């Protein structure tokens, strides 16, 4: 059961003197953690909190030597060395304390004792000799996007950092790994050999309920490239195939904005894909669809998805194309024609199709009809419609039906509920997905903090060595920039929003503490955990340097603060009653303390009235219990709307309980 509320809804209208005394004693006896005493200043980093290298590389080999970056470093690059990789490398060197970074081409003699070589065998003619001096095999035989990153002292007497990609994208990914490896001027000798599990790793931007801003999309494209996600699908809401009276279907300025996104994506080695939604057969003529695709090709878009997945197959309302075979024939004809029109253009990627989510007795006829007529070069974007889509048996069936490996699509990387807040780890599909699928694509919800997306990137890059908990910890540490206090607060807050589908129940870590409390009756661990939840929002607002995260989660931060406060009061009231009951019966204490099971839930809309703000079922048990206690029950006839203490940095206004009272 989920509890949805904001601070005002859970703040008591009036407290008894006993409850006030309990709160006062708690505040005196158990002060807040010292980490919050120095707001937003210290950024203590614990190197053992989470793995530095993320997504997790295939192979990391430590060498015995240690090298130190000097004040001046020369970067050697070839004429075709990736510009993005060069920019990242130079930024990393400057951040590590290098004051002067010079450039030299791969044919010029280098006299410096410390040299950074950027570019694989296709980009930099000097890389092979340097790797040989280090005794390291190059990336020539690696698959696309693979790379070698080597740090050490060579047989030539020089110290080297070498970034050698199997292709320019691999070199760019080597630079991103270097960014995570370097934490200062002192470096341990290291050789990393790395390549992706899945050739396509993509995120769909479905901007229907809460459109992302243009600036946010630009920032997200850079983030995706930095996490080795190589595909981005732009799916504008209700984009028509035709404009009014034959004019362009794109709003004024839209093509210019898309062109900027395309260029930004290319710079970060992310393929920009555009999702075309023709609707039902007859809604969009072939000529209109191809004209729209041509306009997009003119600004650099070379990847297209024809999306039929939102049609609601299986209807029998007499509309054109709802008969299974007729629908399959019309969709295949449209996709085949688009594929043929794109094939002759330089840089064109295979067209992808998202089939209709057909349900009912016509499903088999629709799928097999589509498979029979679909061009074999077209990739199928397959989803079973669940949070972590398409089980292994479902993927095998799709592969058998379509005669090709499919792209697997997830609807939410953390398996959350529609409209909710998903901060849990990415569940993954287990090892071996790359052997069954062409790639993996995820559709994050509108409010999609990057925690689960980090896990998605980690899994898609190296599915054979993916650990959800390890990846989750790394994502939390990355979001806070290593600030220990902020990471602890984020962990407490994210834990109660672990709506993790096939991973763990919501509130995984808190749930374990609750279970122990019920078993033993010991209150100290639970009180500590609840206090952490209650104080987490204030710490995050004070120390987290991510305005987008704070804006997206604002109502939930309010709710967590209030739920934590109510849960602490519920704990004191419950244990006090239990102590009194056992004392009256002559029984020893502590003893197991069964909490009141919630018989109802409370929901309250956030800024969007259709979106419930939830605290999660674990806290709900305490909050509902607290509302049953006399000390926390609102005054008869009160709405609860009058009681809210103003606090700086809070979102929203005072809101009453959704049902009007307790």
URSULZI-V726793 format. One line per field, one symbol per residue. burial: + if it has 24 or more other C-alpha atoms within 12 Angstrom, else -. A space follows every 10 residues. Layout:
burial->???
//
This chain:
burial->-+++++++++ +++++---+- -++------- ----++---- --------++ ++++++++-- ------++++ -+++++++-- ++++++++++ -+++-+-+-- ++++++---+ -+++++++++ ++++++++++ +-++-+++++ ---+++++++ ++++----++ ++++++++++ ++++++++++ +++---++++ ++++++++++ +++++++--- -+----++-+ ++++++++++ ++++++--++ ++-----+++ ----+--++- ++-+++++++ ++++++++++ +--+++-+++ +++++++--+ +++++++++- ++++------ ++++++++++ +++++++++- ++-----+++ ++++++++-- -+++++++++ +-++++++++ ++++++++++ ++--+-+++- ++++++++++ ++++++++++ ++++++++++ --++-+++++ ++++++++++ ++++++++++ +++-++++++ ++++++++++ ++++++++++ ++++++++++ ++++++++++ +-++--++-- +++-++++++ ++++++++++ +++++---++ ++++++++++ ++++++++++ +++++--++- ---------- --+-++---- ++++++---- ++++++++++ ++++++++++ ++++----++ ++++-----+ ++-+++++-- ++
//
